[in-house]
Amino acid sequence: MVEMIMEDDEIKGKILDKMARHRYWGGKHTDTLNLAKGFPKDIRKYVLKLVDEMKNDNLIISKPTSYGEHVSLNIERKDEIQFLIDKFLVKKY
């Protein structure tokens, strides 16, 4: 069993913060698997599950490509995304 060291909101905030820092908004995108990098190996599958949740919540937009699924941040939900990032950063520091 995986012992969770971070809560779901913290993981989501870290993912969104990483994407925002790299400016993955709208047309600029990254491979879905890249989002799990930087997390402990034992929770990476769980991180990808949370990415799917954020896609269902329309915070992250999926872009199918010939070389795998890529994702970007939904520019139309920028205020909500920024709120979640700020919430994560407050807990972090």
VEXRO-85806 format. One record per residue (C-alpha): residue number from 1; z, y, x; residue in one letter. Coordinates in steps of 0.001 Angstrom, whole numbers, plus 500000, padded with zeros to 6 digits. Example, Ala and Ser with C-alpha at 12.3 -4.5 7.8 and 13.67 -1.06 7.14 Angstrom:
(1, (507800, 495500, 512300), A)
(2, (507140, 498940, 513670), S)
// end
This chain:
(1, (500000, 500000, 500000), M)
(2, (499168, 503481, 501203), V)
(3, (502074, 505877, 501560), E)
(4, (500903, 509311, 500487), M)
(5, (501850, 512046, 502921), I)
(6, (500077, 514734, 500893), M)
(7, (499876, 515424, 497189), E)
(8, (496529, 515411, 495370), D)
(9, (496465, 519211, 495067), D)
(10, (497086, 519583, 498794), E)
(11, (494249, 517197, 499633), I)
(12, (491903, 518976, 497224), K)
(13, (492919, 522342, 498666), G)
(14, (492268, 521136, 502207), K)
(15, (488823, 519817, 501226), I)
(16, (487897, 523053, 499451), L)
(17, (489231, 525142, 502355), D)
(18, (487180, 523132, 504840), K)
(19, (484036, 523572, 502755), M)
(20, (484645, 527317, 502278), A)
(21, (485266, 527878, 506006), R)
(22, (481953, 526175, 506765), H)
(23, (480330, 528223, 503975), R)
(24, (479088, 525248, 501962), Y)
(25, (478340, 527344, 498856), W)
(26, (475340, 526719, 496610), G)
(27, (472301, 525792, 498696), G)
(28, (474136, 524919, 501920), K)
(29, (475543, 521406, 501707), H)
(30, (477156, 518631, 503738), T)
(31, (477336, 514857, 503562), D)
(32, (480096, 513624, 501264), T)
(33, (481460, 511379, 504027), L)
(34, (482080, 514428, 506240), N)
(35, (484739, 515657, 503816), L)
(36, (487023, 512712, 504606), A)
(37, (486988, 513497, 508323), K)
(38, (490194, 515130, 509473), G)
(39, (492358, 512988, 507194), F)
(40, (494262, 509881, 508301), P)
(41, (492039, 506801, 508192), K)
(42, (494269, 505027, 505692), D)
(43, (493669, 507658, 502977), I)
(44, (489970, 508431, 503505), R)
(45, (488838, 506275, 500561), K)
(46, (491365, 508072, 498387), Y)
(47, (490032, 511435, 499625), V)
(48, (486520, 510432, 498537), L)
(49, (487944, 509488, 495130), K)
(50, (489383, 513016, 494851), L)
(51, (485984, 514437, 495832), V)
(52, (484515, 512529, 492872), D)
(53, (487202, 514056, 490628), E)
(54, (486267, 517540, 491837), M)
(55, (482610, 516772, 491132), K)
(56, (483586, 515766, 487582), N)
(57, (485572, 519029, 487287), D)
(58, (482427, 520864, 488452), N)
(59, (484170, 522461, 491437), L)
(60, (481801, 520636, 493774), I)
(61, (478091, 520200, 493092), I)
(62, (476335, 516986, 494072), S)
(63, (472905, 517090, 495723), K)
(64, (471205, 513709, 496091), P)
(65, (469050, 513495, 499217), T)
(66, (466911, 510773, 500743), S)
(67, (469572, 510288, 503427), Y)
(68, (472652, 510136, 501175), G)
(69, (474664, 512245, 498788), E)
(70, (475476, 515785, 499859), H)
(71, (477817, 518267, 498197), V)
(72, (478422, 522010, 498065), S)
(73, (480875, 524337, 496366), L)
(74, (479990, 525629, 492910), N)
(75, (479490, 529388, 493326), I)
(76, (480055, 529893, 489590), E)
(77, (483648, 528612, 489988), R)
(78, (484374, 530680, 493111), K)
(79, (487512, 532385, 491722), D)
(80, (489100, 529079, 490714), E)
(81, (488167, 527476, 494036), I)
(82, (489654, 530416, 495949), Q)
(83, (492869, 530118, 493887), F)
(84, (493183, 526418, 494807), L)
(85, (492544, 527219, 498478), I)
(86, (495175, 529983, 498478), D)
(87, (497651, 527627, 496806), K)
(88, (496996, 525062, 499566), F)
(89, (497360, 527638, 502343), L)
(90, (500701, 528861, 500963), V)
(91, (502101, 525309, 501067), K)
(92, (500669, 524768, 504531), K)
(93, (502386, 527731, 506180), Y)
// end
